Amino acid sequence: MIFSLDAETAKNASLGVVGGSFIALLLVLKFVKSMISKLLLIIIVVGIGVIAFGQRESLTSCVNVAKAQAKAGSSINTRCTIFGREVTISLPTGS
């Protein structure tokens, strides 16, 4: 594995992607002149934002399942992924 990614960092990164796609959307609307190009770029940028937000929600629910397993005293057997990449779940002691 080239780098390790924990769940909190992955959630923050996906939120950054959503924000970046919003900024990209504003730039497309400002600088692209052709209506067809605007529509295609808007669809692409909005699609990226929606996918990133969906991945973030999926990761959040997976972390909540892991927290519930830890709280119940059982071993954590949940595998959380974001964009097909497994993330490490670090739970504080006593959670």
Secondary structure, 3 states (H helix, E strand, C coil): CCCCCEHHHHHHHHHHHHHHHHHHHHHHHHHCCCHHHHHHHHHHHHHHHHHHHHHHHHHHHHHHHHHHHHHCCCCCCCCCEECCEECECCCCCCC
